[in-house]
Amino acid sequence: MLVRLYDLPPLEPALTKVKAQGFDIRRGLAPEKHLVAGWAGSTFGPTWQSECEVGFGFAPPTVFVATCDRQLLGFACYDTTAKGLFGPTGVDESARGQGIGTALMLTALHAMHANGYAYAVIGSAGPVEYYRCALGAMVIEHSDPGLYAGMLWS
């Protein structure tokens, strides 16, 4: 899917909503790489762990985390499989439905825009309708499997 980064919804309302519930959204720190990437792997699978590890290889990291009382609840990455790609992003099942995923997504997308990107691509987008409604994202025709063609799977 294609996202127009110059036409994103504002970030502040999403952050205010989660902060009021006691959640914090912030950029990951390099010393947290093993914790965040390990959690991503055990919660969502080894490919997401790999992508998370790549995001922590940048300075500053291209990984954002959601926490509450020093507990990890979710993450979002960009520029991990390819430049300009948003994702993966995931929220612990127990914490879904509270706006954490939206806040993580918007934080990462706004960071991409601040870094000079005009557009982001969401590869292998799971919730297509969500991205369409929340961001006005558009499906990129004939892009599946796209850059994932021939990828090795464990």
C-alpha distance (Angstrom), angle and dihedral (degrees) to the residues before:
residue distance angle dihedral
M1 . . .
L2 3.78 . .
V3 3.82 121.6 .
R4 3.81 124.0 -164.7
L5 3.81 102.4 -136.5
Y6 3.80 92.3 -169.3
D7 3.82 89.0 62.2
L8 3.82 102.4 46.2
P9 3.78 124.4 143.1
P10 3.82 111.4 -103.2
L11 3.80 115.5 -84.3
E12 3.80 100.4 -146.5
P13 3.84 98.9 72.6
A14 3.81 91.2 52.7
L15 3.81 92.1 48.8
T16 3.81 92.2 45.6
K17 3.81 90.6 52.1
V18 3.80 95.2 53.3
K19 3.81 94.2 39.6
A20 3.82 89.4 55.6
Q21 3.81 87.2 58.3
G22 3.80 92.5 50.9
F23 3.81 97.8 -100.3
D24 3.79 124.5 132.9
I25 3.81 125.1 -152.7
R26 3.79 115.7 -163.2
R27 3.78 144.8 143.0
G28 3.78 112.9 -81.2
L29 3.78 119.2 -110.3
A30 3.81 122.4 -129.0
P31 3.85 93.4 -119.6
E32 3.82 88.0 59.3
K33 3.80 94.0 57.8
H34 3.80 95.4 102.5
L35 3.80 92.3 48.0
V36 3.80 98.1 45.2
A37 3.80 96.2 39.9
G38 3.80 91.6 44.9
W39 3.80 90.9 50.4
A40 3.80 91.4 47.6
G41 3.80 89.1 51.7
S42 3.78 96.6 47.5
T43 3.82 93.1 42.7
F44 3.82 101.8 38.8
G45 3.80 107.5 11.5
P46 3.79 142.9 -90.9
T47 3.81 97.4 -70.2
W48 3.79 91.1 59.2
Q49 3.80 89.6 47.2
S50 3.81 89.4 54.7
E51 3.79 92.3 49.9
C52 3.79 91.4 47.4
E53 3.81 90.1 52.3
V54 3.81 90.3 52.9
G55 3.81 90.9 51.4
F56 3.79 90.0 55.2
G57 3.81 89.2 54.4
F58 3.80 91.6 72.9
A59 3.79 125.2 81.6
P60 2.92 106.4 -107.7
P61 3.81 96.5 25.0
T62 3.80 117.5 -114.8
V63 3.79 89.6 -140.6
F64 3.79 123.5 100.6
V65 3.79 123.9 -166.1
A66 3.78 137.2 -156.9
T67 3.78 116.0 -145.8
C68 3.77 140.6 172.6
D69 3.78 122.1 -170.1
R70 3.82 89.5 -10.8
Q71 3.81 91.5 -55.3
L72 3.80 119.8 126.1
L73 3.81 113.0 -123.2
G74 3.79 103.7 165.5
F75 3.78 149.2 -19.0
A76 3.79 142.5 -151.7
C77 3.81 129.1 -162.1
Y78 3.76 139.0 -172.2
D79 3.81 136.3 -171.2
T80 3.81 91.5 26.5
T81 3.82 106.5 117.5
A82 3.79 93.8 21.4
K83 3.79 138.9 -9.8
G84 3.78 111.4 -83.1
L85 3.80 94.9 20.2
F86 3.81 119.1 129.1
G87 3.78 116.8 -150.1
P88 2.82 177.6 -7.7
T89 3.76 99.9 -174.8
G90 3.77 128.9 167.0
V91 3.79 142.5 166.6
D92 3.79 126.6 -154.3
E93 3.79 110.0 -98.8
S94 3.81 91.7 -120.9
A95 3.82 91.7 57.3
R96 3.80 100.5 45.5
G97 3.79 123.4 119.5
Q98 3.81 95.1 38.5
G99 3.80 99.8 95.6
I100 3.82 96.3 -99.2
G101 3.80 94.6 120.9
T102 3.79 92.3 49.1
A103 3.81 91.7 48.5
L104 3.82 91.6 49.2
M105 3.80 92.3 46.8
L106 3.80 94.1 48.7
T107 3.81 92.3 44.9
A108 3.80 91.4 54.3
L109 3.81 94.1 42.8
H110 3.81 92.5 48.6
A111 3.82 88.8 49.8
M112 3.80 89.2 52.8
H113 3.79 90.3 51.7
A114 3.82 90.9 47.9
N115 3.82 87.4 53.3
G116 3.80 90.8 58.1
Y117 3.79 103.3 -94.4
A118 3.81 115.7 139.8
Y119 3.82 94.1 -171.1
A120 3.79 138.0 24.3
V121 3.77 127.9 -156.4
I122 3.80 121.6 -142.9
G123 3.78 105.9 -153.9
S124 3.80 119.0 -154.1
A125 3.80 90.0 0.7
G126 3.78 109.6 -159.0
P127 3.82 104.5 -166.5
V128 3.81 97.9 40.6
E129 3.81 94.8 169.1
Y130 3.79 91.6 49.9
Y131 3.81 91.9 53.8
R132 3.80 90.6 44.7
C133 3.81 92.8 52.5
A134 3.81 98.8 37.0
L135 3.80 98.1 42.2
G136 3.77 108.7 12.6
A137 3.82 86.0 -115.6
M138 3.79 116.9 175.2
V139 3.78 128.2 -143.4
I140 3.80 112.7 -114.3
E141 3.78 103.9 -136.7
H142 3.81 119.8 -129.5
S143 3.81 92.6 12.0
D144 3.78 99.8 118.8
P145 3.01 119.4 129.5
G146 3.81 85.6 4.8
L147 3.78 114.2 152.5
Y148 3.81 89.9 0.1
A149 3.81 92.7 67.2
G150 3.78 110.2 124.0
M151 3.79 93.8 10.7
L152 3.81 115.5 157.0
W153 3.80 114.6 -116.6
S154 3.76 126.6 -162.1
